[in-house]
Amino acid sequence: MREPMILIDHPLVQHKVALLRDVNTSTKEFKEVVSELAMMMCYEATRDLTTEEAEVQTPLATAKARVLSGRKLAFVPILRAGLGMVDGMLAMVPAARVGHIGLYRDPETLEPVEYYCKLPSDISERDVILLDPMLATGGSACDAVSLLRKRGAKNIKFIGIIAAPEGLARLRSEWPDVQIYLAALDERLNDHGYIMPGLGDAGDRIFGTK
């Protein structure tokens, strides 16, 4: 049985999380580090991909090798902050398809509101990795999983960089079969639904907006 939540404590991952937290990290560097973290976390989240034996011609001889055995992947960022993770994921798995789910958080209720959903037509045949740097209240992640399920997705994983205990608990409660990968689990949410100590608004810091 697979672990419901995996906290990636690799020293390089933790160092890059520290860079993201730093208020002095520039927009350019922040965007680059988010992409680098996505690459590292993709490596961990795809450990269970199956391989098959193949023969490869090297410059000197024929070698037996292992290649991916055809399982199809889809990366689905939750707009807009999740977009910052897509390039890093595609650098690791260029053949994956990309879908998009647009949700924004109502400032009064803190609940997500859907405004866009575009997924690969064969999403039901693909293993899906849902992307969002922040797992705060858990509302957006849970709604995104619901949208994916309604469209036929079966095997779904979630990759986030920082989570609050409240968001993690909600996602695990509502969707216990979704495996969760995180780089940090923080202390709590504040009264405005932001992760503390967190890193601020990930979307604003990736795209240089306020």
Secondary structure, DSSP 8 states (H G I E B T S, - for coil): ---SEEE---HHHHHHHHHHH-TT--HHHHHHHHHHHHHHHHHHHTTT--EEEEEEE-SSSEEEEEEE----EEEEEEETGGGGGHHHHHHH-TT-EE-EEEEEE-TTT--EEEEEEE--TTGGGSEEEEE-SEESSSHHHHHHHHHHHHTT--SEEEE-SEE-HHHHHHHHHH-TTSEEEESEE-SEE-TTS-EESS-S-HHHHHHT--
